[in-house]
Amino acid sequence: MYKKSQPFYIVVCLFLVSFVWAQKARVKGIVLNEQNQPIANVTVASLSGNTVTNNNGFYSIEIDANRDVTIVFSHISYKKSTYTVHLKPNEDFEWHPKLNTKEDTIEVIVITSKNKKKIDGGTSVSPVVIRRIPGANAGIENIIKTLPGVYSNNELSTTYAVRGGNYDENLVYVNEIEVYRPFLVRSGQQEGLSFTNTDLVENVDFYAGGFQAKYGDKLASVLDISYRNPKSFKAGLEASLLGGSIFAEGVSANQKWSNVTGVRYRNNSLLVKSQEVQTNYRPSFLDVQSLFNFRPSTKWNWSFLGSIAQNNYNYIPTSRQTNFGTISDPIALLITYDGQEKDKYQTYFGALKAVFEPNSSTKIKYIASAYHTVEQEYYDILAQYRLGEVDSNIGSETFGDVVYSRGIGSQLNHARNNLDALIVSNEVKGQHKLNKGNQLEWSFKHTLEDIRDRVVEWEVVDSAGFSLPNPDLDYINDQPYNPYTGPLAPYQNVRATHQTRINRLLGYLNWNHEGKWGAHTYYINAGVRSQSWQVFSDGNTGANQMTFSPRLQFVFRPKWEKDMVFRFSTGMYNQPPFYRELRRFDGSINENVKEQKSIHFVFGHDYSFTMWTRPFKLVSELYYKSISDVNTYTIDNVRIRYRANNEATAYVYGFDARLNGEFVPGVESWFTVGFLKTEENQNDRGFIARPTDQRLKFAVLFQDYMPNIPAVKMYLNLVYNTGLPGGSPSYADVYNYQLRLKDYRRADIGFSYVFKDAKLGYEKKWLNAFSELTLGFEIYNMFNNQNSITNTWVRDVYTKSQYGVPNYMTTRTFNIKLTARL
């Protein structure tokens, strides 16, 4: 495949260098207010074109060289400023203008609807909010879980489900490059760090459904992240009881080279040791990421993003006691462990990106990336349990102790799993402004996935001296009355070795149009994606499959007194299988798994208004998905196991709403509510709840400060989700067991004292070296709610009953955090 594609890339390169360079220069910088804070949505205009500053106040505009050019900076809340510059060809000039507040008072502030995020239905999250909001696994995913349509019941994991999809149905891009999660991770506490380094982030956009054709082939959502292109030297660090991070960034004297590098370390011992399982736990999660940018001229921009991550998870459980049952009939599970678990996840990622802008209306990009992961999962853990009744007589000398054993047993789990995966991709994409109000985007991409996988897992279960055979075997067990004559086999046993290659050709064509309907404005985005792929595994060749995904968005912004936007999105969202979706429960590979097909219908409404003379926005969406060729699965903690058979159909419908604004002057907060229902029909047996059927969701992200002591700030992160299906045994027929876990309730709160930030601390000389310095105190799971992720199933030999014992997540935990930035 690579040799065949080489002529194509050579032609593209010759095509790029054949453009005639115009005599252009560039002006860039950050627009500031009187307090030296960046200003977003400032219009920067010249005769050659215009642009708008982003959330960090940054702008970049191309102008004619060898002549005087006037640049105008304007914003509704500030005085207009005008500057004239004269630059040489290909010169980069950095200018940071400062706008002053208008003298006349504006009584009504209207949030405009002209920005891109309101048009395409995405949600933007400020990097500052991401850094400050507390969470057991703080970062971008911590904030994403508070957004509409996003569900999660595992604070130790960075995974999340969106509108009925599972964790594998979410796309994540960093600088337009798709990133991947480790394959073998099966528990949230093994993850350590997500790929995204918050210290390097500039923009975060999230799409919960109905997204455009330029985004890839997944069913649920898109998280689009951009790392910073530094404009000056900065550095910072963060340290807490859970680990720390440090970053530095800078630019060369001629402004052509820039780099931002971040190092992170995390240790989840503080959280894991708050669980009921007593362990000797030695984790080590470390990664280094670096982004290099080189801009030799206004026409070309080169960048390289590299990342190395190493997660070592060493786990030695010793004992556990879980109390459950009722007040009148309390029961306890006591477990003594022997053995240990050693897991390693090493990932290496590199991506080269070249951007060529021959003129202001054309942009061509070439992106090459490679992702390599080497993973091992080794464990031998013997769990010997005792199920007993608890003394509930207050005043008794044995109150709270187990006084009578209902059942005893043991369970031995063994694994020797190894995986080595290499994913290499090459992509050429273009963007063209055809005329006023029309834009065309396209892409061609080739991806090669090479996976070497060995799975060896088995489990032996003993209850009251009787070894329990595999429940999938066809046998009759009436011990002890008659001897067992069936085959001797572990309770569960999976053994397989595979070498799999997947070739993919992908492409899309996307058209954007902005037009007028009288005084009103409308936007149309229409596009189509296509992918062709073939699986080669262990000498077997799968069918050459192809899929097409047409998509359409229509946005209407009426010219009314009230600022409103109406959106409708529809289209086909097809997901060709990744390696994990090809592997059956027994470890074998199905090379001919079809793509899952989903039709989206999304109706959205945005209403921007003022309340208490401050800006607010209400976003609501109604959605429906019809899904066919569903690849059914089960979820155990965060591990997804597919049946690889396309045997079901499914549907999803729901409603989401989010109100955000300045409930407290100067800081943004939001409230989110949502309702969702999703069911699937396996082999025409009838509709049942899917593993992601999490019906109700309520979330709050709130920021506040003390008016009399503005240096004291408070951050609240609250999430409530109703219980997921998942309380039944993993081997059970889902049509016989539809148990749900308990509702997920969690509140994390943080308090910080700000020694210096953009507004405070400038009068203190000892703080001159810092741009920000804060000391924080955080409480995770503030109300100490007992949330469970799965159930452990044990047997009572006397009553012949099974008990689902909850595996509880973290309890209340305290943390201290120091943040410093130069």
Secondary structure as the mmCIF struct_conf table of DSSP 4:
data_model
#
loop_
_struct_conf.conf_type_id
_struct_conf.id
_struct_conf.beg_label_comp_id
_struct_conf.beg_label_asym_id
_struct_conf.beg_label_seq_id
_struct_conf.end_label_comp_id
_struct_conf.end_label_asym_id
_struct_conf.end_label_seq_id
HELX_RH_AL_P HELX_RH_AL_P1 TYR A 2 VAL A 17
TURN_TY1_P TURN_TY1_P1 SER A 18 SER A 18
BEND BEND1 PHE A 19 PHE A 19
HELX_LH_PP_P HELX_LH_PP_P1 VAL A 20 ALA A 22
STRN STRN1 LYS A 24 ILE A 30
STRN STRN2 LEU A 32 LEU A 32
TURN_TY1_P TURN_TY1_P2 GLU A 34 GLN A 35
BEND BEND2 ASN A 36 ASN A 36
STRN STRN3 PRO A 38 PRO A 38
BEND BEND3 ALA A 40 ASN A 41
STRN STRN4 THR A 43 SER A 46
TURN_TY1_P TURN_TY1_P3 LEU A 47 SER A 48
STRN STRN5 GLY A 49 VAL A 52
TURN_TY1_P TURN_TY1_P4 ASN A 55 ASN A 56
STRN STRN6 PHE A 58 ASP A 64
BEND BEND4 ALA A 65 ARG A 67
STRN STRN7 ASP A 68 HIS A 75
TURN_TY1_P TURN_TY1_P5 ILE A 76 SER A 77
STRN STRN8 TYR A 78 HIS A 86
TURN_TY1_P TURN_TY1_P6 PRO A 89 ASN A 90
STRN STRN9 ASP A 92 GLU A 94
STRN STRN10 LYS A 98 LYS A 98
HELX_LH_PP_P HELX_LH_PP_P2 LEU A 99 ASN A 100
STRN STRN11 THR A 101 THR A 101
HELX_LH_PP_P HELX_LH_PP_P3 LYS A 102 LYS A 102
BEND BEND5 GLU A 103 ASP A 104
BEND BEND6 GLU A 107 GLU A 107
BEND BEND7 SER A 113 SER A 113
BEND BEND8 ASN A 115 ASN A 115
HELX_RH_AL_P HELX_RH_AL_P2 LYS A 116 ASP A 120
TURN_TY1_P TURN_TY1_P7 GLY A 121 GLY A 121
STRN STRN12 THR A 123 SER A 124
HELX_RH_AL_P HELX_RH_AL_P3 PRO A 127 ARG A 132
BEND BEND9 ILE A 133 ILE A 133
TURN_TY1_P TURN_TY1_P8 ALA A 136 ASN A 137
BEND BEND10 GLY A 139 GLY A 139
HELX_RH_AL_P HELX_RH_AL_P4 ILE A 140 ILE A 144
TURN_TY1_P TURN_TY1_P9 LYS A 145 THR A 146
BEND BEND11 LEU A 147 LEU A 147
TURN_TY1_P TURN_TY1_P10 PRO A 148 GLY A 149
STRN STRN13 VAL A 150 TYR A 151
TURN_TY1_P TURN_TY1_P11 GLU A 155 LEU A 156
STRN STRN14 ALA A 161 VAL A 162
TURN_TY1_P TURN_TY1_P12 ARG A 163 GLY A 164
HELX_RH_3T_P HELX_RH_3T_P1 TYR A 167 GLU A 169
STRN STRN15 ASN A 170 VAL A 174
TURN_TY1_P TURN_TY1_P13 ASN A 175 GLU A 176
STRN STRN16 ILE A 177 GLU A 178
BEND BEND12 PHE A 183 LEU A 184
BEND BEND13 SER A 187 SER A 187
HELX_RH_3T_P HELX_RH_3T_P2 GLY A 188 GLN A 190
TURN_TY1_P TURN_TY1_P14 GLU A 191 GLU A 191
BEND BEND14 PHE A 195 PHE A 195
HELX_RH_3T_P HELX_RH_3T_P3 THR A 198 LEU A 200
STRN STRN17 VAL A 201 TYR A 207
BEND BEND15 GLY A 209 GLY A 210
TURN_TY1_P TURN_TY1_P15 ALA A 213 LYS A 214
BEND BEND16 TYR A 215 TYR A 215
BEND BEND17 ASP A 217 ASP A 217
BEND BEND18 LEU A 219 ALA A 220
STRN STRN18 SER A 221 TYR A 227
BEND BEND19 LYS A 231 SER A 232
STRN STRN19 LYS A 234 SER A 240
TURN_TY1_P TURN_TY1_P16 LEU A 241 LEU A 242
STRN STRN20 GLY A 243 VAL A 251
TURN_TY1_P TURN_TY1_P17 ALA A 253 ASN A 254
BEND BEND20 GLN A 255 LYS A 256
STRN STRN21 TRP A 257 ARG A 266
TURN_TY1_P TURN_TY1_P18 ASN A 268 ASN A 268
HELX_RH_AL_P HELX_RH_AL_P5 SER A 269 VAL A 272
TURN_TY1_P TURN_TY1_P19 LYS A 273 SER A 274
BEND BEND21 GLN A 275 GLU A 276
STRN STRN22 VAL A 277 PHE A 294
BEND BEND22 PRO A 296 LYS A 299
STRN STRN23 TRP A 300 GLY A 325
BEND BEND23 ILE A 327 ASP A 329
STRN STRN24 PRO A 330 ASN A 359
TURN_TY1_P TURN_TY1_P20 SER A 360 SER A 361
STRN STRN25 THR A 362 VAL A 390
TURN_TY1_P TURN_TY1_P21 ILE A 394 GLY A 395
TURN_TY1_P TURN_TY1_P22 GLU A 397 GLY A 400
BEND BEND24 ASP A 401 ASP A 401
STRN STRN26 VAL A 402 ASN A 435
TURN_TY1_P TURN_TY1_P23 LYS A 436 GLY A 437
STRN STRN27 ASN A 438 SER A 463
TURN_TY1_P TURN_TY1_P24 ALA A 464 GLY A 465
STRN STRN28 PHE A 466 LEU A 468
HELX_LH_PP_P HELX_LH_PP_P4 PRO A 469 ASN A 470
TURN_TY1_P TURN_TY1_P25 PRO A 471 ASP A 472
BEND BEND25 LEU A 473 LEU A 473
TURN_TY1_P TURN_TY1_P26 GLN A 479 TYR A 481
BEND BEND26 ASN A 482 ASN A 482
BEND BEND27 GLY A 486 GLY A 486
BEND BEND28 TYR A 491 TYR A 491
STRN STRN29 GLN A 492 TRP A 517
TURN_TY1_P TURN_TY1_P27 GLY A 518 ALA A 519
STRN STRN30 HIS A 520 SER A 537
TURN_TY1_P TURN_TY1_P28 ASP A 538 GLY A 539
STRN STRN31 ASN A 540 THR A 541
STRN STRN32 GLN A 545 ARG A 557
BEND BEND29 GLU A 561 LYS A 562
STRN STRN33 ASP A 563 GLN A 575
HELX_RH_AL_P HELX_RH_AL_P6 TYR A 579 LEU A 582
STRN STRN34 ARG A 583 ARG A 583
TURN_TY1_P TURN_TY1_P29 PHE A 585 ASP A 586
BEND BEND30 GLY A 587 GLY A 587
STRN STRN35 ILE A 589 ILE A 589
TURN_TY1_P TURN_TY1_P30 GLU A 591 ASN A 592
HELX_LH_PP_P HELX_LH_PP_P5 VAL A 593 GLU A 595
STRN STRN36 GLN A 596 MET A 611
TURN_TY1_P TURN_TY1_P31 TRP A 612 THR A 613
STRN STRN37 ARG A 614 VAL A 630
STRN STRN38 TYR A 633 ASP A 636
TURN_TY1_P TURN_TY1_P32 ASN A 637 VAL A 638
STRN STRN39 ARG A 639 TYR A 642
BEND BEND31 ASN A 645 ASN A 645
STRN STRN40 ALA A 648 VAL A 664
TURN_TY1_P TURN_TY1_P33 PRO A 665 GLY A 666
STRN STRN41 VAL A 667 GLN A 682
TURN_TY1_P TURN_TY1_P34 ASN A 683 ASP A 684
BEND BEND32 ARG A 685 ARG A 685
STRN STRN42 PHE A 687 ALA A 689
TURN_TY1_P TURN_TY1_P35 PRO A 691 THR A 692
STRN STRN43 LEU A 696 TYR A 705
BEND BEND33 PRO A 707 ILE A 709
TURN_TY1_P TURN_TY1_P36 PRO A 710 ALA A 711
STRN STRN44 VAL A 712 ASN A 721
HELX_LH_PP_P HELX_LH_PP_P6 THR A 722 LEU A 724
STRN STRN45 PRO A 725 PRO A 725
BEND BEND34 SER A 728 SER A 728
TURN_TY1_P TURN_TY1_P37 SER A 730 TYR A 731
BEND BEND35 ALA A 732 ALA A 732
TURN_TY1_P TURN_TY1_P38 VAL A 734 ASN A 736
STRN STRN46 ARG A 740 ARG A 740
HELX_LH_PP_P HELX_LH_PP_P7 LEU A 741 ASP A 743
STRN STRN47 TYR A 744 LYS A 756
BEND BEND36 ASP A 757 LEU A 760
TURN_TY1_P TURN_TY1_P39 TYR A 762 GLU A 763
HELX_RH_3T_P HELX_RH_3T_P4 LYS A 765 LEU A 767
TURN_TY1_P TURN_TY1_P40 ASN A 768 ALA A 769
BEND BEND37 SER A 771 SER A 771
STRN STRN48 GLU A 772 TYR A 780
BEND BEND38 ASN A 781 ASN A 781
TURN_TY1_P TURN_TY1_P41 MET A 782 PHE A 783
STRN STRN49 SER A 788 ASP A 796
TURN_TY1_P TURN_TY1_P42 VAL A 797 LYS A 800
STRN STRN50 SER A 801 TYR A 808
STRN STRN51 THR A 813 ARG A 821
#
